[in-house]
Structures are given as structure tokens and as C-alpha cells.
Amino acid sequence: MEGTSLPPVAAGPKIGYESGTALMAEGPEVLHALMASKIEAAMGQAMPQMEVRFSNLSVTADIVVAEDDGSKHELPTIPNELMKTFMGPKKRTVRKEVLKNVTGFFTPGKITLLLGQPGSGKSALLKMLSGRFPMSKNITVEGDVSFNNVPREKIVKTLPQFVAYVNQRDKHSPTLTVKETLEFAHAFCGGELTKRGEGMLSKGSPHENTEALEAAKTIFAHYPEIIIEQLGLQNCQDTIVGDAMTRGISGGERKRVTTGEMEFGMKYVTLMDEISTGLDSAAAFDIIKTQRCVARKLRKTVVIALLQPSPEIFSLFDDVMILNEGELMYHGPCNKVEGYFESLGFSCPPERDISDYLLDLGTPEQYRYQDRQHPTKQPRRAGEFAELFRQSSIFRKTLDALEAPYDPELLRNVEEHMEPMPKFHQSFLTSTLTLLRRQLMITYRNKPFVFGRLLMITVMGFLFCTVFYNFDPTQISVAMGIIFATIMFLSMGQAAQIPTYMASREVF
């Protein structure tokens, strides 16, 4: 395949096939346009899409808290300390409302900004939509969530194959390099074009089918390199990721690795939670601009939660959703958000960024934006903003969209793409071998652990040889004692690795 090239989408430059760098030579926009045109021509229809709808979504948690019984003001006498030790403080259960009747929808081809103060419910909403919210007995979920008219409960096991969720915490194997981390993520998500994928690219002309198949195989073969180019990780691709105990790449680069891990698998919906942490404005702008191109060209649904985006980044989004204390204060087009809040008696000063202005609404800082001449009383609490929004024309359009029938194209995607989707891209044997290869690589690079274990096993082996040298094998009690001591030594020696293995379960 080396040396071949694809014709441009329109009159653009040619794109090489020999490497990921060649594919990204003209930028992500050209590559995504190329992929969309070739694949859609071979499929005979638009690329798979997914619309997310949620209505009256509420999440509550029963939390056990300790009451302040005044013991911290008591003298630290022996009786008081004994009383606190054995009796303890009184406890009570408090109901925390994480999300309160949140209603909205995310459509394919658009990129939505999720704004909110810390603790406003942004992460809870994204985790609920992606199926990653930790469910337990003290959690109560109400409302409806559907994907292309399929309830979330019916596809909750296969939901990770359709919806990518980028966590705001970076969890990686610290001794793997950036390139190895992305290559393993690509392998776990399939790593190559499946037979079913090849069958989908057979509905165009023979020439279109051949070109699309060649393009798809090339993209899959060089996908980790493409992600490295998109995220600007070329200079650190051979550097270990590292963590708090191991020196590796910087925090911003680690955040980009977390973002890149979730780009694999050809997901239909991408949910990103605080991906700008540790990034400079230019890097954040480039990443979000690429996601906007992905949404437009590949018809994906992209939702990104940010805390304080710059005006340049804010202008890249189509819609904005504002959460505060679990309440939905606004969900609609970005170009109408300023006018909507002006109708409520608030105006954004010229020297203030639009995102900072929106984040201050519903907080004690909103007095700076109030219009003293406004004829009606301005809302102050998040609940008052939410109630006024539910009475607005923008929310009525949202309700009309939720009640409207789904596009037939989306319903056809359910039958053709969602129902045949397996729970895992890899078989059990292939996944086990891939995990084994990764774990052997991680273990081999932990040189102090390997040498320490070899030394300890050697010393203990000599001790066992000398203590039980020339024993009588007919004495069953001695033989059983040797076997017991050996098993105990091996098991206790491995017990120290249990926390390490448990922590590695959180790694993708």
C-alpha cells in the first residue's frame, strides 16, 4: 500500500497512504472530509449517527453524614475521648439532588458546550448518558434517556461501544509510552476493519467500494499515529506517561493522551469532561476545533464540558447547556444565549468573557450584570432561572423536538448498526492475550521489582534447601509442612501486588 495516494475530495491536495503523518499532512479537516466522502459513497447512505434525548432526568443520592454534636468544642479529657471513641457522633441520612428534571437533546453533526460551576452536575449528566454512573442502593434515577429511540436500559451493556466518555481524571499505566498506550487502546477497540465493516462498504460502485475499503484499512492501520498528530503528541510519543511517583510527560500532555484513548472504536457520541485542564489556550482550541470538524464531517454527536472557555473556544460551539446546582438554566443555540439572559434583566459587560458571565449567573456574583432599569424582578437562585427557562420559547422548541418522531435514517441505524454491535470488539482469548502482553511489558519495565523478587526467591530457595536437606519423604507431616510453607511464601509474597492489580482495573 506504500506509495499510493487517494484523489482529493474536491480540488484539494492529495493525501498519502504510507503513514499517519502523511494522512495528516493537510490537516484533520481534509482527512475527515476524505473519510466521509469515501465511506458514504461506498455505504450508499450517510454515516451512522446517534441522537441522544433525555426528559425529566433526575438523580438523587442518600448520603450518610455525621451531625455536629458539639464534641469538637469539649475539653480533650479522658472521659470525653473515650465517649467519642466508643459512641461516636450521631449520623443521619441526607438526600442530595444531583440533577433536577434536566430535559434536552443532542443531535448529530453538532458540538455542544456544557457549562457549569464545580458541583453543578456536569459530570453526573455525562456519566448518566454514557452509562458510567456508579449505581448503588442509595442512588435514585428518574426520567427517560434514549438513543435513536432505544431506551438506555436496553443497550446499557453495549452502550460503551457507541458512546465515548473522556474522564476528567487521567488514569494510565505509568511505565507505558504515549504511543504504546494509544496502540493498546486501539487494539482493545478492535484494531482492524471487521468483516461486518467490509460488508458495509459494498453498496456503491466497484471503484467506490475499492477506494473506500482501501481508505478504511489504511485509517485503521495508522489510527494511533493519526491521533498523535491530531493531539500534538509527536514530540513525546516515545516518553512514558508517568504518574505522581514516576516522572513522565506533563499534565497537559497526559490529558491529551486521555482524550486520545477515547477516540478509538468509531463511536457515534463523544462526551468529554473537563478536557482543558492543564492545557494552554492554543492546545485547547486546536483539540476542540478538531472535535468540531469530527462532528460536522463524520456526523458525530459531541458534548464537551468546560469550566472557563475563552471567547475563541466558545465561538466554536453550536449549542450551550448551562447547569447550576443540578438545575437546567439554559439549553439552546450559542448565538441566542446572550439575548435570552438580556430578556431576564442581565447584560454582559464588554470587558467580560461570555463564558465567565454565564457562569456567574445564579451565584452571588450576578449582581454585577443586573440591569437596574429592567421592569421585572430578576431571578436570583438556580431554581428560579430553571423555572423561567421552562417557560421560554427555547424550551418549548426543545419539547417539540423531543415529541417529534425520529428521523427514519436514525431508526435505520438502529437495525443496521446498533443491534448487531457486540458487547466487546475482541474475543475473550484475544483480549486475554492483549492484556497479558501489556502486563508483561509493564512488569518487565519495573526493574527494581523484578530484581528484588529474583533475589528474595533465590535466598528463600537456599533457605528451604538447607533447612529441609536430606529429609525423609516417608514422613508425611514433614512433606506437608514443606508444601504448606512453600505455598504460604508464594501467596504472601504476591499479596503485596493485590493493590496494584486493583488499581490497574481503572486503566482503559
Secondary structure in CASP SS format (residue, H / E / C, confidence):
PFRMAT SS
TARGET T0000
AUTHOR 0000-0000-0000
METHOD secondary structure of the structure
MODEL  1
M C 1.00
E C 1.00
G C 1.00
T C 1.00
S E 1.00
L E 1.00
P C 1.00
P C 1.00
V C 1.00
A C 1.00
A C 1.00
G C 1.00
P C 1.00
K C 1.00
I E 1.00
G E 1.00
Y C 1.00
E C 1.00
S C 1.00
G H 1.00
T H 1.00
A H 1.00
L H 1.00
M C 1.00
A C 1.00
E C 1.00
G C 1.00
P H 1.00
E H 1.00
V H 1.00
L H 1.00
H H 1.00
A H 1.00
L H 1.00
M H 1.00
A H 1.00
S H 1.00
K H 1.00
I H 1.00
E H 1.00
A H 1.00
A H 1.00
M H 1.00
G C 1.00
Q C 1.00
A C 1.00
M C 1.00
P C 1.00
Q C 1.00
M C 1.00
E C 1.00
V E 1.00
R E 1.00
F E 1.00
S E 1.00
N E 1.00
L E 1.00
S E 1.00
V E 1.00
T E 1.00
A E 1.00
D E 1.00
I E 1.00
V E 1.00
V E 1.00
A E 1.00
E C 1.00
D C 1.00
D C 1.00
G C 1.00
S H 1.00
K H 1.00
H H 1.00
E C 1.00
L C 1.00
P C 1.00
T C 1.00
I H 1.00
P H 1.00
N H 1.00
E H 1.00
L H 1.00
M H 1.00
K H 1.00
T H 1.00
F H 1.00
M C 1.00
G C 1.00
P C 1.00
K C 1.00
K E 1.00
R E 1.00
T E 1.00
V E 1.00
R E 1.00
K E 1.00
E E 1.00
V E 1.00
L E 1.00
K E 1.00
N E 1.00
V E 1.00
T E 1.00
G E 1.00
F E 1.00
F E 1.00
T C 1.00
P C 1.00
G C 1.00
K C 1.00
I E 1.00
T E 1.00
L E 1.00
L E 1.00
L E 1.00
G E 1.00
Q C 1.00
P C 1.00
G C 1.00
S C 1.00
G C 1.00
K H 1.00
S H 1.00
A H 1.00
L H 1.00
L H 1.00
K H 1.00
M H 1.00
L H 1.00
S H 1.00
G C 1.00
R C 1.00
F C 1.00
P C 1.00
M C 1.00
S C 1.00
K C 1.00
N C 1.00
I E 1.00
T E 1.00
V E 1.00
E E 1.00
G E 1.00
D E 1.00
V E 1.00
S E 1.00
F E 1.00
N C 1.00
N C 1.00
V E 1.00
P E 1.00
R H 1.00
E H 1.00
K H 1.00
I C 1.00
V C 1.00
K C 1.00
T C 1.00
L H 1.00
P H 1.00
Q H 1.00
F C 1.00
V E 1.00
A E 1.00
Y E 1.00
V E 1.00
N C 1.00
Q C 1.00
R C 1.00
D C 1.00
K C 1.00
H C 1.00
S C 1.00
P C 1.00
T C 1.00
L C 1.00
T E 1.00
V H 1.00
K H 1.00
E H 1.00
T H 1.00
L H 1.00
E H 1.00
F H 1.00
A H 1.00
H H 1.00
A H 1.00
F H 1.00
C C 1.00
G C 1.00
G C 1.00
E C 1.00
L C 1.00
T C 1.00
K H 1.00
R H 1.00
G H 1.00
E H 1.00
G H 1.00
M H 1.00
L C 1.00
S C 1.00
K C 1.00
G C 1.00
S C 1.00
P H 1.00
H H 1.00
E H 1.00
N H 1.00
T H 1.00
E H 1.00
A H 1.00
L H 1.00
E H 1.00
A H 1.00
A H 1.00
K H 1.00
T H 1.00
I H 1.00
F H 1.00
A H 1.00
H C 1.00
Y H 1.00
P H 1.00
E H 1.00
I H 1.00
I H 1.00
I H 1.00
E H 1.00
Q H 1.00
L C 1.00
G C 1.00
L C 1.00
Q H 1.00
N H 1.00
C H 1.00
Q C 1.00
D C 1.00
T C 1.00
I E 1.00
V C 1.00
G C 1.00
D C 1.00
A C 1.00
M C 1.00
T C 1.00
R C 1.00
G C 1.00
I C 1.00
S C 1.00
G H 1.00
G H 1.00
E H 1.00
R H 1.00
K H 1.00
R H 1.00
V H 1.00
T H 1.00
T H 1.00
G H 1.00
E H 1.00
M C 1.00
E C 1.00
F C 1.00
G C 1.00
M C 1.00
K C 1.00
Y C 1.00
V E 1.00
T E 1.00
L E 1.00
M E 1.00
D E 1.00
E C 1.00
I C 1.00
S C 1.00
T C 1.00
G C 1.00
L C 1.00
D C 1.00
S H 1.00
A H 1.00
A H 1.00
A H 1.00
F H 1.00
D H 1.00
I H 1.00
I H 1.00
K H 1.00
T H 1.00
Q H 1.00
R H 1.00
C H 1.00
V H 1.00
A H 1.00
R H 1.00
K H 1.00
L H 1.00
R C 1.00
K C 1.00
T E 1.00
V E 1.00
V E 1.00
I E 1.00
A E 1.00
L E 1.00
L C 1.00
Q C 1.00
P C 1.00
S C 1.00
P H 1.00
E H 1.00
I H 1.00
F H 1.00
S C 1.00
L C 1.00
F C 1.00
D C 1.00
D E 1.00
V E 1.00
M E 1.00
I E 1.00
L E 1.00
N E 1.00
E C 1.00
G C 1.00
E E 1.00
L E 1.00
M E 1.00
Y E 1.00
H E 1.00
G E 1.00
P E 1.00
C H 1.00
N H 1.00
K H 1.00
V H 1.00
E H 1.00
G H 1.00
Y H 1.00
F H 1.00
E H 1.00
S H 1.00
L C 1.00
G C 1.00
F E 1.00
S C 1.00
C C 1.00
P C 1.00
P C 1.00
E C 1.00
R C 1.00
D C 1.00
I H 1.00
S H 1.00
D H 1.00
Y H 1.00
L H 1.00
L H 1.00
D H 1.00
L C 1.00
G C 1.00
T C 1.00
P H 1.00
E H 1.00
Q H 1.00
Y H 1.00
R H 1.00
Y H 1.00
Q E 1.00
D C 1.00
R C 1.00
Q C 1.00
H C 1.00
P C 1.00
T C 1.00
K C 1.00
Q C 1.00
P C 1.00
R C 1.00
R C 1.00
A H 1.00
G H 1.00
E H 1.00
F H 1.00
A H 1.00
E H 1.00
L H 1.00
F H 1.00
R H 1.00
Q C 1.00
S C 1.00
S H 1.00
I H 1.00
F H 1.00
R H 1.00
K H 1.00
T H 1.00
L H 1.00
D H 1.00
A H 1.00
L H 1.00
E H 1.00
A C 1.00
P C 1.00
Y C 1.00
D C 1.00
P H 1.00
E H 1.00
L H 1.00
L H 1.00
R H 1.00
N H 1.00
V H 1.00
E H 1.00
E H 1.00
H H 1.00
M H 1.00
E C 1.00
P C 1.00
M C 1.00
P C 1.00
K C 1.00
F C 1.00
H C 1.00
Q C 1.00
S C 1.00
F H 1.00
L H 1.00
T H 1.00
S H 1.00
T H 1.00
L H 1.00
T H 1.00
L H 1.00
L H 1.00
R H 1.00
R H 1.00
Q H 1.00
L H 1.00
M H 1.00
I H 1.00
T H 1.00
Y H 1.00
R H 1.00
N C 1.00
K H 1.00
P H 1.00
F H 1.00
V H 1.00
F H 1.00
G H 1.00
R H 1.00
L H 1.00
L H 1.00
M H 1.00
I H 1.00
T H 1.00
V H 1.00
M H 1.00
G H 1.00
F H 1.00
L H 1.00
F H 1.00
C H 1.00
T H 1.00
V H 1.00
F C 1.00
Y C 1.00
N C 1.00
F C 1.00
D C 1.00
P C 1.00
T C 1.00
Q C 1.00
I H 1.00
S H 1.00
V H 1.00
A H 1.00
M H 1.00
G H 1.00
I H 1.00
I H 1.00
F H 1.00
A H 1.00
T H 1.00
I H 1.00
M H 1.00
F H 1.00
L H 1.00
S H 1.00
M H 1.00
G H 1.00
Q H 1.00
A H 1.00
A C 1.00
Q C 1.00
I H 1.00
P H 1.00
T H 1.00
Y H 1.00
M H 1.00
A H 1.00
S H 1.00
R C 1.00
E C 1.00
V C 1.00
F C 1.00
END
